[in-house]
Amino acid sequence: MDNDFQRAVSLRASRRNQPHHHTKDTGGGSLYSGKLSQDYTTMRIIWKRGLIRLVLTAGIIWMMLILAVLLFHIWSCQSSVAFFAALCNKDSKVFDMLNTMGFVTPPHRCPIPIADDPNKVSIPKTKSPEKFVQRVSYDMEDNISGNGSQSPLFGGHQTWQQREKSFKIKPTMRVHCGFMKGGGAEMASNDVKYVKKCRFVVATGIFDAYDTPHQPSNISQRSHDLFCFLMVVDEVSLDFIKENVTIKKDIDVGLWVGIWRLILLKNQPYDEPRRNGKVPKILTHRLFPEARYSIWIDGKMELIVDPLLLLERYLWRGKDTFAIAQHKHHHSVYEEADSNKRRKRYARPLIDLHMKIYRNEGMEPWSPQKGLVSDVPEGAIIIREHTALNNLFSCLWFNEVHLLTPRDQLSFGYVAYRLGGLFKPFMFPNCEYNSIFILHSHNREHSSKVEWAKTIGEIKKHPELLESRGGMGLWTPYPGNLDSVVLPPVARTSKAG
């Protein structure tokens, strides 16, 4: 382009130096005027070519800049650069863009050794034998002061003494397990009537309009007839679904989205939608008390494997009663806690306090010598038979989520540890977990104010950051000295967070 410009300038200069002869051409016009016209045409061609080259060069530079930015995002997502944690989150728009353009490495999948035909699966005729725990009952009245200064909590005002007692296993147990009277999460009478007939359940949940319903695929007619497909929602999500998805109503005023029967929980028990989502996920046996087996899947998942084949593979084949996937990266709850802090999944000082309580109560970092394959599950799928021991475990797991932080993956291994090895889940490989679903993005990134708090002092100075109906154990005097507790060092060997 520079050469063209210089050539045009030289051409114009040479024309200026030529004598102004007004020789007539054969057509009666000025020969000099003809040369000017020719020069003008030449100049236009040269400038047009230059402009095209300029646009092409700018386009190439722009594409190189975009590629450099994308590559930098990929590098930052693979490293531990805290500034880019939000951008690299799987729920973020940047992650979606990278995934669409093929820059995101797909999850590792491996074949699931499932049976060939759901119609040939033999369903056990009897329940698994009850070991260690024969019967579990639940506290339904909250312990609140008589002066009216407190209102009932969904999970109850459980004391540290009551919590400690709940880990002492006996044949007959009575424990806190949510659903305190006046605590919220009420189900409509027609839904209560419907779920009473459900013995085999596939359950999912959408809260705070965080996800869009996804229809399962590869469902056999046998499973379609055998299972209740139940989608638990709050009022906000129900309104969102009505506006964006086709809903049908049956003669019993039940609401349906495809195969899913919508189950509305009115009066949400918690301020934090993530904590509300733990109610149907962990307390499936309380919502659907007649269910013998249940499969929980998170709302962002599209199930692509027949549920009867999942029960055969993960429960009946190995005579297991509780199955959950291993976490892709972490084995120790302290590793998971560190990742949660980096990804701002809850207030960092409160996660530290949560872990100090567990450390004070003897929770060691995971090692191969432990009874569990891992202390950290991938909790997006839970496959279980509703035995007394499993129901007890679920209650104690939920109590930790209610009492401390809502990060249920931090509590799973702790409760298993406190049960002294009596609870033995089948923790299957993460690559199989990735083969059960198609993973969809959330409708938006979720965040709550408390997640950004950096110190306890900051939270105390701004009480509006606090949840009012959950995490009470983080602010209740603990019967032990946590000041001297030192958390185990964490080597950040994984890419998570």
Protein Blocks (a to p, Z undefined) as FASTA:
>chain_A
ZZmmmmmmmmmmmmmmpccdfbdcfkopafklmmmmmmmmmmmmmmmmmmmmmmmmmmmm
mmmmmmmmmmmmmmmmmmccfklmmmmpmkbmklmmmmmnopaccdddddddddfblklp
ccdfbdcddehiabdcddfbdcddfklpaccdfkopadfklmmmmmmccfbdcddeejie
hiajiacfklmmmmmmpmbdcddddehhlaccdddehiafklmmmpccdddddfklmmmm
mmmpccdddfkopacehjbccdddehifbfblklmmmmmmmmmmmmmmmbmbdcdddfkb
ccfbdfklmmmmmmmmnopabdcdddfkbmbfklmmmmmmmnopacfklmmmmmmmmmmn
opacddfkbmbfbfbdcfkbccddddfklmmmmmmmmmmmmmmcfblklmmmmmmmmnno
maccddddfklmmmmpccdddfbdcddfklmpcbfklmmmmmmlpcfkgoklmmgccfbd
fklpccdddddfbfgZZ
